[in-house]
Amino acid sequence: MPSPTINKSSWPELMGVNGANAKEIIENENQQVTGVILLKGTSHSLDICCNHVFIWVNDKGNTDEVPTIG
C-alpha cells in the first residue's frame, strides 16, 4: 500500500480504474480528502470543496475523468 502523500491533488493514473478501487487509493494517498463516486451525466452540487475528490464513473463503474480535488 502506498504511503500517504498529502500534497497530491489529482490521480491521472486512475483513469479507467474501478470507482470503488479509485476511492480507496485516493483516500489512502491523501488522508485529507474523501472520495465521492458519481455516475457520469448525473447532477450534483456545484460546490467546490478542497477536501472532496469527485470520482466520475461510467455505466461499468470505471473512472471516466481524472479524479481531482475540488
Secondary structure by P-SEA (a helix, b strand, c coil): ccccccccccccccccccaaaaaaaaaaacccbbbbbbcccccccccccccbbbbbbccccccccccccc
